[in-house]
Amino acid sequence: GVMSDVHVTEHPARIGILLDYSDGRLLFFNAERGLVLFTIKHKFTDAAHPTFALEKAGVLTLHTGMELPEFVKHI
């Protein structure tokens, strides 16, 4: 799999994750400010299975099926 560290200067309360399977992009963005934090380019050949982990103890809430943010439509 692909593994990368993401370093941010501020700690957003909400991080959005967008997978564009056909274009081969996995995008992480600050969901409050609409800023791209990190993009991974990868040619997917098999099914993608999401896995999430927290570095420190905390709460992780997943929201699925949300409308695509306007700023992401133009990236």
DSSP file (Angstrom, degrees, kcal/mol; ACC not computed):
  #  RESIDUE AA STRUCTURE BP1 BP2  ACC     N-H-->O    O-->H-N    N-H-->O    O-->H-N    TCO  KAPPA ALPHA  PHI   PSI    X-CA   Y-CA   Z-CA
    1    1 A G              0   0    0      0, 0.0     2,-0.5     0, 0.0     0, 0.0   0.000 360.0 360.0 360.0 176.3    0.0    0.0    0.0
    2    2 A V        -     0   0    0      2,-0.0     2,-0.4    38,-0.0    38,-0.0  -0.854 360.0-179.1-100.0 128.7    0.9    3.7   -0.1
    3    3 A M        +     0   0    0     -2,-0.5     2,-0.3     2,-0.0     0, 0.0  -0.994   7.7 161.2-132.8 129.7    1.9    5.3    3.2
    4    4 A S        -     0   0    0     -2,-0.4     2,-0.3    36,-0.0    -2,-0.0  -0.998  34.8-123.5-145.1 144.4    2.8    8.9    3.7
    5    5 A D        -     0   0    0     -2,-0.3     2,-0.5     2,-0.0    -2,-0.0  -0.679  22.0-152.4 -82.7 142.1    3.1   11.3    6.6
    6    6 A V        -     0   0    0     -2,-0.3     2,-0.5    32,-0.1    32,-0.1  -0.977   8.3-164.2-117.2 120.8    1.0   14.5    6.4
    7    7 A H        -     0   0    0     -2,-0.5     2,-0.3    30,-0.2    -2,-0.0  -0.907   8.7-176.4-108.1 128.1    2.4   17.5    8.2
    8    8 A V        -     0   0    0     -2,-0.5     3,-0.1     1,-0.1    29,-0.0  -0.905  28.3-144.4-123.1 152.2    0.1   20.5    8.9
    9    9 A T  S    S+     0   0    0     -2,-0.3     2,-0.3     1,-0.1    -1,-0.1   0.718  91.8  31.4 -87.0 -23.1    0.7   23.8   10.5
   10   10 A E  S    S-     0   0    0      0, 0.0    -1,-0.1     0, 0.0     0, 0.0  -0.949  84.5-120.8-130.2 155.0   -2.7   24.0   12.2
   11   11 A H        -     0   0    0     -2,-0.3     2,-0.1    -3,-0.1    -2,-0.0  -0.804  28.5-149.7-100.0 100.1   -4.8   21.1   13.4
   12   12 A P        -     0   0    0      0, 0.0     3,-0.1     0, 0.0    -4,-0.0  -0.370  11.5-140.5 -68.5 146.7   -8.2   21.2   11.6
   13   13 A A  S    S+     0   0    0      1,-0.2     2,-0.4    -2,-0.1    17,-0.0   0.784  91.2  35.3 -74.6 -27.7  -11.2   19.8   13.5
   14   14 A R        -     0   0    0      2,-0.0    17,-1.9     0, 0.0    18,-0.6  -0.993  66.8-168.7-132.5 129.2  -12.4   18.2   10.3
   15   15 A I  E     -A   30   0A   0     -2,-0.4     2,-0.3    15,-0.2    15,-0.2  -0.970  12.4-149.8-116.7 128.1  -10.4   16.5    7.5
   16   16 A G  E     -A   29   0A   0     13,-3.4    13,-2.6    -2,-0.5     2,-0.4  -0.715   6.5-161.2 -94.2 147.0  -12.0   15.6    4.3
   17   17 A I  E     -A   28   0A   0     -2,-0.3     2,-0.5    11,-0.2    11,-0.2  -0.996   6.9-174.5-129.8 126.9  -10.8   12.6    2.2
   18   18 A L  E     -A   27   0A   0      9,-2.7     9,-3.0    -2,-0.4     2,-0.6  -0.984   7.7-162.4-125.6 124.9  -11.7   12.3   -1.5
   19   19 A L  E     -A   26   0A   0     -2,-0.5     2,-0.8     7,-0.2     7,-0.2  -0.933   5.4-173.4-106.1 118.1  -10.9    9.3   -3.6
   20   20 A D  E  >> -A   25   0A   0      5,-3.2     5,-2.1    -2,-0.6     4,-1.1  -0.834  10.3-179.8-105.5  89.3  -11.0    9.8   -7.4
   21   21 A Y  T  45S+     0   0    0     -2,-0.8     3,-0.5     1,-0.2    23,-0.4   0.902  75.5  48.5 -60.7 -47.0  -10.4    6.2   -8.4
   22   22 A S  T  45S+     0   0    0      1,-0.2    -1,-0.2    -3,-0.1    -2,-0.0   0.826 117.2  41.6 -68.4 -31.1  -10.6    6.7  -12.2
   23   23 A D  T  45S-     0   0    0     -3,-0.2    -1,-0.2     2,-0.1    -2,-0.2   0.524 110.3-122.5 -91.9  -7.0   -8.2    9.7  -12.1
   24   24 A G  T  <5 +     0   0    0     -4,-1.1    18,-2.4    -3,-0.5     2,-0.4   0.898  63.1 135.0  70.5  42.4   -5.9    8.0   -9.5
   25   25 A R  E   < -AB  20  41A   0     -5,-2.1    -5,-3.2    16,-0.2     2,-0.5  -0.982  37.4-171.2-128.2 135.8   -6.0   10.7   -6.8
   26   26 A L  E     -AB  19  40A   0     14,-2.4    14,-2.7    -2,-0.4     2,-0.4  -0.988  21.4-167.9-120.0 117.6   -6.5   10.5   -3.1
   27   27 A L  E     -AB  18  39A   0     -9,-3.0    -9,-2.7    -2,-0.5     2,-0.4  -0.905  13.7-165.6-117.0 130.6   -7.0   14.0   -1.7
   28   28 A F  E     +AB  17  38A   0     10,-2.9     9,-2.9    -2,-0.4    10,-1.7  -0.955  21.3 173.4-110.9 131.7   -6.9   15.1    2.0
   29   29 A F  E     -AB  16  36A   0    -13,-2.6   -13,-3.4    -2,-0.4     2,-0.8  -0.982  43.0-105.3-142.5 153.1   -8.3   18.6    2.7
   30   30 A N  E  >> -AB  15  35A   0      5,-3.1     4,-2.1    -2,-0.3     5,-0.8  -0.668  33.6-157.4 -71.6 109.8   -9.2   20.9    5.6
   31   31 A A  T  45S+     0   0    0    -17,-1.9    -1,-0.2    -2,-0.8   -16,-0.1   0.675  86.4  49.2 -70.4 -17.9  -13.0   20.5    5.5
   32   32 A E  T  45S+     0   0    0    -18,-0.6    -1,-0.2     1,-0.1   -17,-0.1   0.841 122.6  27.5 -88.3 -36.4  -13.5   23.9    7.2
   33   33 A R  T  45S-     0   0    0      2,-0.1    -2,-0.2    -3,-0.1    -1,-0.1   0.552  98.6-123.4-104.8 -10.7  -11.2   26.1    5.2
   34   34 A G  T  <5 +     0   0    0     -4,-2.1     2,-0.5     1,-0.2    -3,-0.2   0.860  59.8 145.7  70.6  34.8  -11.3   24.3    1.8
   35   35 A L  E   < -B   30   0A   0     -5,-0.8    -5,-3.1     0, 0.0     2,-0.4  -0.902  50.8-124.7-110.0 133.0   -7.5   23.9    1.7
   36   36 A V  E     -B   29   0A   0     -2,-0.5    -7,-0.3    -7,-0.2     3,-0.1  -0.596  25.6-178.8 -73.7 128.8   -5.8   20.9    0.2
   37   37 A L  E     -     0   0A   0     -9,-2.9     2,-0.3    -2,-0.4    -8,-0.2   0.811  64.1 -12.3 -93.9 -39.2   -3.4   19.3    2.7
   38   38 A F  E     -B   28   0A   0    -10,-1.7   -10,-2.9   -32,-0.1     2,-0.4  -0.967  53.7-157.3-165.8 142.4   -2.0   16.5    0.7
   39   39 A T  E     -B   27   0A   0     -2,-0.3     2,-0.5   -12,-0.2   -12,-0.2  -0.996   5.5-161.6-129.5 134.4   -2.6   14.6   -2.6
   40   40 A I  E     -B   26   0A   0    -14,-2.7   -14,-2.4    -2,-0.4     2,-0.5  -0.964   7.0-155.2-113.2 127.9   -1.5   11.1   -3.5
   41   41 A K  E     +B   25   0A   0     -2,-0.5     2,-0.3   -16,-0.2   -16,-0.2  -0.892  27.8 155.5-100.2 131.5   -1.3   10.1   -7.2
   42   42 A H        -     0   0    0    -18,-2.4     2,-1.0    -2,-0.5    -2,-0.0  -0.972  44.7-126.6-156.4 137.6   -1.6    6.3   -7.7
   43   43 A K        -     0   0    0     -2,-0.3     2,-0.3     2,-0.0   -21,-0.1  -0.775  32.9-149.7 -87.5 104.0   -2.8    4.1  -10.5
   44   44 A F        +     0   0    0     -2,-1.0     3,-0.1   -23,-0.4     4,-0.1  -0.567  28.5 165.6 -76.6 132.9   -5.4    1.9   -8.9
   45   45 A T        +     0   0    0     -2,-0.3     2,-0.2     2,-0.1    -1,-0.2   0.533  64.4  35.3-120.1 -16.7   -5.7   -1.6  -10.3
   46   46 A D  S    S-     0   0    0      1,-0.1     2,-0.0     0, 0.0    -1,-0.0  -0.705 103.3 -62.3-127.0 179.1   -7.7   -3.3   -7.6
   47   47 A A        -     0   0    0     -2,-0.2     2,-0.5    -3,-0.1    -1,-0.1  -0.335  49.5-130.1 -62.3 145.4  -10.5   -2.4   -5.2
   48   48 A A        -     0   0    0     -4,-0.1    -1,-0.1    -3,-0.1   -27,-0.0  -0.879  19.8-166.8-100.9 130.3   -9.6    0.3   -2.7
   49   49 A H        -     0   0    0     -2,-0.5     2,-0.1     2,-0.0    -2,-0.0  -0.957  17.8-134.0-119.7 112.2  -10.4   -0.4    1.0
   50   50 A P        -     0   0    0      0, 0.0     2,-0.4     0, 0.0    -2,-0.0  -0.390  23.9-178.8 -69.9 140.8  -10.3    2.5    3.4
   51   51 A T        -     0   0    0     -2,-0.1     2,-0.4     2,-0.0    -2,-0.0  -0.997   4.4-168.1-137.6 133.9   -8.5    2.1    6.7
   52   52 A F        +     0   0    0     -2,-0.4     2,-0.3     8,-0.0     8,-0.0  -0.949   8.0 174.2-127.1 144.3   -8.2    4.9    9.3
   53   53 A A        -     0   0    0     -2,-0.4     2,-0.4     0, 0.0     3,-0.1  -0.994  23.2-134.7-145.8 145.3   -6.1    5.1   12.5
   54   54 A L        -     0   0    0     -2,-0.3     4,-0.1     1,-0.1     6,-0.0  -0.829   9.2-144.5 -99.5 139.1   -5.5    7.9   15.0
   55   55 A E  S    S+     0   0    0     -2,-0.4     2,-0.3     2,-0.1    -1,-0.1   0.885  88.1  21.6 -67.7 -38.6   -2.0    8.7   16.1
   56   56 A K  S    S-     0   0    0      1,-0.1    -1,-0.0    -3,-0.1     0, 0.0  -0.825 105.9 -74.4-124.3 164.3   -3.2    9.5   19.7
   57   57 A A  S    S+     0   0    0     -2,-0.3     2,-0.3    -3,-0.0    -1,-0.1  -0.310  78.2 110.0 -57.5 139.2   -6.3    8.4   21.6
   58   58 A G        -     0   0    0     -4,-0.1     2,-0.4    -3,-0.0    -4,-0.1  -0.959  65.3 -66.0 178.0-165.3   -9.4   10.3   20.4
   59   59 A V        -     0   0    0     -2,-0.3     2,-0.5     2,-0.0    -2,-0.0  -0.929  32.9-167.0-115.6 135.2  -12.7   10.1   18.6
   60   60 A L        -     0   0    0     -2,-0.4     2,-0.5    -6,-0.0    -6,-0.0  -0.986   5.8-175.4-122.8 120.8  -13.0    9.4   14.9
   61   61 A T        -     0   0    0     -2,-0.5     2,-0.5     2,-0.0    -2,-0.0  -0.973   9.8-155.0-118.2 126.5  -16.4   10.0   13.2
   62   62 A L        -     0   0    0     -2,-0.5     2,-0.5     2,-0.0    -2,-0.0  -0.861   6.7-169.4-103.5 133.5  -16.9    9.0    9.6
   63   63 A H        -     0   0    0     -2,-0.5     3,-0.3     3,-0.0     2,-0.3  -0.988  13.4-172.0-118.4 120.8  -19.6   10.7    7.4
   64   64 A T        +     0   0    0     -2,-0.5    -2,-0.0     1,-0.2     0, 0.0  -0.751  58.3  30.2-112.9 160.2  -20.2    9.0    4.1
   65   65 A G  S    S+     0   0    0     -2,-0.3    -1,-0.2     1,-0.2     2,-0.1   0.747  78.1 156.6  70.5  24.5  -22.2   10.0    1.0
   66   66 A M        -     0   0    0     -3,-0.3    -1,-0.2     1,-0.1     2,-0.1  -0.452  50.5 -94.1 -81.1 155.9  -21.7   13.7    1.6
   67   67 A E        -     0   0    0     -2,-0.1    -1,-0.1     1,-0.1     3,-0.1  -0.441  46.9-102.7 -67.5 141.1  -22.0   16.2   -1.2
   68   68 A L        -     0   0    0     -2,-0.1    -1,-0.1     1,-0.1     5,-0.1  -0.475  40.2-110.9 -66.9 127.5  -18.7   17.0   -2.9
   69   69 A P    >>  -     0   0    0      0, 0.0     4,-1.0     0, 0.0     3,-0.7  -0.289  23.4-121.4 -59.7 145.6  -17.4   20.5   -1.7
   70   70 A E  G >4 S+     0   0    0      1,-0.2     3,-0.6     2,-0.2     4,-0.5   0.867 109.0  55.7 -58.3 -41.4  -17.4   23.1   -4.4
   71   71 A F  G >4 S+     0   0    0      1,-0.2     3,-0.8     2,-0.2    -1,-0.2   0.812 103.0  56.1 -66.2 -28.0  -13.7   23.9   -4.3
   72   72 A V  G X4 S+     0   0    0     -3,-0.7     3,-1.4     1,-0.2    -1,-0.2   0.798  94.3  67.5 -73.2 -28.2  -12.8   20.2   -4.9
   73   73 A K  G << S+     0   0    0     -4,-1.0    -1,-0.2    -3,-0.6    -2,-0.2   0.712 102.8  46.9 -64.0 -19.2  -14.9   20.1   -8.1
   74   74 A H  G <         0   0    0     -3,-0.8    -1,-0.3    -4,-0.5    -2,-0.2   0.295 360.0 360.0-108.2   8.4  -12.3   22.5   -9.7
   75   75 A I    <         0   0    0     -3,-1.4    -1,-0.2    -4,-0.1    -2,-0.1   0.443 360.0 360.0 -88.9 360.0   -9.1   20.8   -8.7
